[in-house]
Amino acid sequence: SKQQVMDALDLKKDQVQLISYFVGGGFGSKLGIAPESIAAAIAAKELGRPVLISMTRPQVMEATVRRSNTRQRIAIGCDKDGIINTFIHDTVGSNLPGEAFFEPTALSTKYLYRGENRRVNYKQVDMNYVLSGSMRAPGEAVGMIAVECAMDELATQLNIDPLELRRRNEPEQDPSQDIPFSTRQLLACMEQGAAQFGWEQRNPKPASQLEGDWWIGTGMAASARGNQLKLSEARATLQVDDSKALGVKVIIETDMTDIGTGSYTVFSQVAADLLGLPIDHIEMKLGDSELPSASGSGGSWGAASAGSGIYLACEQLRDMLAEKVGLYPDTIQLDKGQIKQAGEHNPSVTEAAVETLKDKALDLKDTVAEKTGLALSESATEKYDFSNSQSYALADIIAECDEQKMSAKGQIKPGKNAKSHRQASFGVNFAEVAVHRVTGEIRLKRMVGAFAAGRILNHKTATSQCYGGMVFGIGSALMEEVIHDKRDGRLCNHDLAEYHVPVNADVPQLEVILVEEDDPYTNPMHIKGIGETAISGAAAAIANAIYNAVGVRVYDFPITLDKLLHELPE
């Protein structure tokens, strides 16, 4: 974003600073700089005064990006037992003339199910509608509606349970690239989600369960979202602070911002855990372009990318502390503001060097540096003795440093694992709906989601992200629709009175299961993104439940009552 402002205004790097400590919601639209931000910067430059641009709701909906409208065609070939051998996914999308973005609907089609024959086609059509761009889970959120509804339709034709059909088509490795999955817990998600939902009690026959005036149905759909790692840097500074109970604090700096995912909390937890300090001893600085450059906020890569930069900066700080006291980095233990040697006493760097150099006229410091790569200080050789399980206060150690602080930088960037292993988060959504037998009104009764996304750093924030994704799926399935005026392409429903989103009355009981997983191929923390996994497939689960309730397949989303009314069972 900073580079875009520099280019637009022909400014140098030191003339631009972007500050955004919090963004209400990203959902893809905040990945780059927006026209209104450039307009504000131009006006401020011309006037020589601060400029604030405030947009009305219609302006927001007309001037910012929307999710692409698409037309998708799915063809699946299989044998009589449901083993898939062919998968075809064709998509026609649209955008303004000259725009490069297209909706990559078949991202998960490439690896979700087995099948040696696979074809994916995209076609982009120029349309003078509102600009389309990234929106929560671009590609999967739209594409998996078609894929998972098609899988449900195939299961119906084969008279196979939808869950069982997916089990039979679990691939051993990525069928599109012949590379292994880093980890893949889709089956575990299905098993745990089905048990919690009560899938075994489901009646597979459509239009077979009537409760009063309401047809009842259940459905499910798988979820998948590719995991990404982006170049990110961070700085960690340990410094004396007499206002803190332990006499020190850590300042973590990286320029990504918090888009409502709880980044301040999660990153503080990472630093506190690695450096053995209470979380209130961590000061987190985000959202300032003067800070070390991070991955940006979006794509479910924030925690994995910026978080890994923070992790490595803290690891480097640990190494520096070990060097300062003369221990090997993997032998130190940091806890409650104290440093000590972990486990039973082992020779420190100092002691090992002394033993090696016994009766030899060699320089201790130079030899230790040569053997270990550590620059051993005089204080380490003389002051710190860990032979009797002693511990030393970080505050005392840092007080001896220049400016009473110690600073380290960490950088993460994609490596060979991104190409050698297919990395993705997986999950499953289950839904129960009621459809009124006379009016066609649809009410969602409950949803259960089970998701696996590597190690979970914070159960509460991860669960919250899954709730949000499931609610987005409700909107996609039942009500959210952009309506354009056919005369001029303008939006007809450009406010929240006419553009309907799920409110409390639309959202039933939601339950989230976080399936245990550890993925060593993703990043140093073994985590994956989760914010976009829950939305992928959520709308399809609701659509499949509607089919189970009334026996009507709807291929035009959202599924509103007018699309059911004339096909309801007697």
Secondary structure, DSSP 8 states (H G I E B T S, - for coil): -HHHHHHHHT--GGG---B-SB-S--TTTTSS--HHHHHHHHHHHHHTS-------HHHHHHHS-B---EEEEEEEEE-TT--EEEEEEEEEEEE-TT------TTTGGGTSS--SEEEEEEEEEE--SS-B---SSTTHHHHHHHHHHHHHHHHHHHT--HHHHHHHT--SSBTTTTB-BS---HHHHHHHHHHHHTGGG---STT--EETTEEEEEEEEEEEEE-----EEEEEEEEE-TTSTTSEEEEEE-S--B-SS-HHHHHHHHHHHHHT--GGGEEEE-SBTTS-----S-TT-HHHHHHHHHHHHHHHHHHHHHHHHT--GGGEEEETTEEEE-SS----HHHHHHHHTTT----HHHHHHHHHS----HHHHHT---TT--EEEHHHHHHTSGGGEEEEEEEE---THHHHSB-EEEEEEEEEEEEETTT--EEEEEEEEEEE-BS-S-HHHHHHHHHHHHHHHHHHHHT----B-TTT--BS--STTTS----GGG--EEEEEE-----TTT-TT-B---TTTTTTTHHHHHHHHHHHHHS----SSS--GGGTGGG---
